[in-house]
Amino acid sequence: MEQTLQQLLADRVTAYAQSDRPRALIDEGIEKLFKDVVNDTFRSYGDFGSAIKEALKSALPANVSDVFELQRYNALVANALRERWEAAAVNSAILEQADKSISEVLTGKGLLTDEVSLTKLLEAFIDDHKEQAAENHWERPEIRISEGDSYGSGTKYLHIYFDPESDSDRRGSSSYRSSTRSDYELKHSMHVRVTGTRETTDHFHKVDQLCEVYSAKLDDKKVAINMQIVTEWERLVASLYFGSALLVIDCDPDDFRYGFD
């Protein structure tokens, strides 16, 4: 009986080894292994997002803040990464996870949105400075929109300057501040090229202007890739400068106040 059982087992092992079942089990095991590795590599609490940020930062030229063409840098890099990985025939599961990670890094909190409303941006700016405005009894921020010189090109340019404290509040708080500041003395600015218009249903603001931001300044410093971007309105400015978003001018400078009066 012992010999018979040994022979029976040997026969079954041989038959099993020659069947397709071991190959299927091996394939299932390899697939599970790869899925586990991919999920571990791209886990939400992992380092892949930080690695992409560091790679983008190190790839930038030293004078990035002075290079006009790099205002679309995020979108260009994302597309380049995807194309390179696709050309290398990277496993589709890895490519899908990598694409998701790239999108999360580059679109985090509105970096690559289609449009940014100037109203939304300035309202976020006001919310961020409301506590300071209450402490200093400011009624409104200083917001100016002026038309620039087209130099015969037919293209319309606009310059938007804004500061948390208005000139009227400055004059009211100190007798030493009687003069009006120049545009360039205001802390923040955006310089835009008008690319189109869009009719609205607002009786008081009938046409929105669609603009590309070609230059921007935060806290008296030109926007750069290595700036510390913290607040919502700063992220929106970064989206306009580095991303592919259009600025929609859908308001007037006099529309905004802190609301304490």
C-alpha positions in Angstrom: 0.0 0.0 0.0 2.9 2.4 0.9 4.5 1.8 -2.5 1.2 2.3 -4.2 0.5 5.6 -2.5 4.0 6.8 -3.3 3.6 5.9 -6.9 0.1 7.5 -7.0 1.5 10.8 -5.5 4.4 10.7 -7.9 2.1 10.2 -10.8 -0.2 13.1 -9.7 2.7 15.5 -9.1 4.1 14.7 -12.6 0.7 15.2 -14.2 0.1 18.4 -12.3 3.5 19.8 -13.2 2.8 19.0 -16.9 -0.6 20.8 -16.8 -1.3 24.5 -17.3 -2.3 25.0 -13.7 1.2 25.7 -12.3 1.8 28.3 -15.0 -1.5 30.0 -14.1 -0.6 30.1 -10.4 2.8 31.5 -11.2 1.2 34.2 -13.4 -1.3 35.0 -10.7 1.6 35.2 -8.1 3.7 37.5 -10.4 0.7 39.7 -11.1 -0.1 40.1 -7.4 3.6 40.8 -6.7 3.7 43.5 -9.3 0.5 45.0 -8.0 1.8 45.1 -4.5 5.0 46.7 -5.6 3.2 49.3 -7.7 0.7 50.1 -4.9 3.6 50.4 -2.4 5.6 52.6 -4.6 2.7 55.0 -5.4 1.0 54.9 -2.0 -0.6 58.2 -0.9 1.8 58.6 2.0 4.9 57.7 0.0 7.7 59.8 -1.3 6.9 59.8 -5.1 5.2 63.2 -5.1 8.1 64.7 -3.3 10.5 63.0 -5.7 8.7 64.6 -8.7 8.8 68.0 -7.1 12.5 67.7 -6.5 13.0 66.5 -10.0 11.1 69.4 -11.5 12.9 71.9 -9.3 16.4 70.5 -10.1 15.5 70.5 -13.9 14.8 74.2 -13.9 17.5 76.6 -15.1 18.8 79.0 -12.5 17.1 82.0 -14.1 13.7 80.4 -14.4 11.9 83.5 -13.0 13.2 85.5 -15.9 12.3 83.0 -18.7 8.9 84.0 -20.2 8.4 80.7 -22.0 8.3 78.8 -18.7 4.9 80.1 -17.7 3.5 76.8 -19.0 6.3 74.7 -17.4 4.1 72.4 -15.3 2.0 71.3 -18.3 5.1 70.8 -20.5 6.9 68.7 -17.9 3.9 66.5 -17.2 3.4 65.8 -20.9 7.1 65.1 -21.4 7.1 62.6 -18.5 4.1 60.8 -19.8 5.5 60.6 -23.4 8.8 59.3 -22.2 7.3 56.6 -20.1 4.9 55.6 -22.8 7.8 55.4 -25.3 9.7 53.1 -22.9 6.7 50.7 -22.9 6.3 51.0 -19.1 3.7 48.6 -17.6 0.2 50.1 -17.9 -0.5 49.8 -14.2 2.7 51.8 -13.3 1.9 54.3 -16.0 -1.6 54.8 -14.7 -0.4 55.3 -11.1 2.5 57.6 -12.3 0.0 59.7 -14.3 -2.2 60.1 -11.2 0.7 61.1 -9.1 1.9 63.7 -11.6 -1.6 65.2 -11.8 -1.8 65.4 -8.0 1.5 67.1 -7.7 1.0 69.6 -10.6 -2.7 70.3 -10.0 -2.7 70.4 -6.2 -5.3 73.0 -5.1 -5.8 74.6 -8.5 -2.4 74.7 -10.2 -3.6 73.7 -13.6 -7.2 74.9 -13.8 -8.7 76.2 -17.0 -9.8 79.7 -15.7 -9.3 81.8 -12.6 -11.8 84.5 -11.8 -10.3 87.8 -10.7 -13.2 88.2 -8.4 -12.4 84.8 -6.7 -8.7 85.7 -6.5 -9.4 89.1 -4.9 -12.0 87.8 -2.5 -9.4 85.2 -1.3 -6.9 88.0 -1.0 -9.3 90.0 1.2 -10.2 87.0 3.4 -6.5 86.4 4.0 -6.0 90.0 5.1 -9.3 90.6 7.0 -7.8 90.0 10.4 -5.0 92.5 9.7 -7.5 94.9 8.3 -9.7 94.7 11.4 -6.7 95.4 13.7 -5.6 98.4 11.6 -9.2 99.7 10.8 -8.8 99.3 7.1 -12.0 99.8 5.0 -10.8 98.3 1.7 -7.7 97.1 -0.1 -6.0 99.2 -2.8 -6.8 97.7 -6.2 -6.0 99.3 -9.6 -6.4 98.1 -13.2 -4.8 100.1 -15.9 -4.5 99.6 -19.6 -0.9 99.3 -21.0 0.6 100.4 -24.3 0.1 97.9 -27.2 3.0 99.5 -29.1 1.1 99.3 -32.4 0.6 95.5 -32.2 -3.1 95.6 -31.7 -2.8 93.4 -28.6 -4.4 94.8 -25.5 -2.4 94.7 -22.2 -3.7 95.3 -18.7 -1.8 95.9 -15.4 -3.4 94.9 -12.1 -1.9 96.2 -8.9 -3.2 95.4 -5.4 -2.2 96.0 -1.8 -4.0 95.1 1.5 -4.1 98.7 2.6 -5.7 101.5 0.5 -4.1 104.9 0.1 -7.2 106.5 1.8 -6.7 104.2 4.9 -3.0 105.1 4.9 -3.8 108.9 4.9 -6.3 108.4 7.6 -4.0 106.6 9.9 -1.0 108.9 9.7 -0.5 112.6 8.9 2.9 111.5 7.4 1.3 109.5 4.7 -0.4 112.1 2.6 0.8 111.2 -0.8 -0.7 108.6 -3.2 1.6 105.7 -3.9 2.6 104.9 -7.5 1.5 101.6 -9.0 4.9 100.1 -8.5 4.8 100.8 -4.8 1.9 98.4 -4.2 3.0 95.0 -2.9 1.4 92.7 -5.5 0.8 92.9 -9.3 -0.1 90.9 -12.4 0.6 91.9 -16.0 -1.7 90.4 -18.6 -2.3 90.1 -22.3 -6.0 90.1 -23.3 -6.7 87.1 -25.6 -10.5 87.4 -25.9 -13.8 88.6 -24.4 -17.0 87.0 -23.3 -20.4 88.5 -22.9 -22.1 88.1 -19.5 -25.7 88.5 -18.1 -24.5 91.0 -15.6 -26.1 94.4 -16.3 -23.3 96.3 -14.7 -20.4 94.2 -16.1 -21.5 93.1 -19.5 -18.2 91.8 -20.9 -15.5 89.6 -19.2 -11.9 89.9 -20.5 -9.9 86.7 -20.9 -6.2 87.2 -20.2 -2.9 85.4 -20.1 -0.6 86.4 -17.2 3.0 87.0 -18.5 4.4 88.6 -15.3 3.5 88.6 -11.7 4.8 89.9 -8.4 4.1 88.9 -4.8 5.3 90.9 -1.8 7.6 93.0 -4.1 9.3 89.9 -5.5 8.8 88.5 -9.0 7.0 85.1 -8.9 9.5 82.2 -9.1 9.3 78.4 -8.9 11.0 78.3 -5.5 8.7 80.8 -3.8 6.8 79.8 -0.7 3.2 79.6 -1.9 0.9 79.2 1.1 -2.5 81.0 0.8 -5.3 80.3 -1.7 -4.9 83.6 -3.5 -1.1 83.0 -3.9 -1.8 79.6 -5.4 -4.2 81.2 -7.9 -1.5 83.6 -8.9 0.9 80.7 -9.3 -1.7 78.8 -11.4 -1.9 81.8 -13.7 1.8 82.3 -14.1 3.1 78.7 -14.2 0.0 76.8 -15.3 -2.3 77.0 -18.3 -5.1 79.0 -16.7 -6.6 82.1 -18.1 -7.4 85.1 -15.9 -11.1 86.2 -16.2 -11.4 89.9 -15.4 -15.0 89.9 -14.2 -15.1 92.8 -11.8 -14.1 96.4 -11.1 -11.6 97.7 -8.6 -14.2 99.5 -6.5 -16.2 96.2 -6.0 -14.1 95.1 -3.0 -14.1 96.1 0.7 -13.3 94.4 3.9 -16.9 94.9 5.1 -16.4 96.4 8.5 -18.2 99.6 7.7 
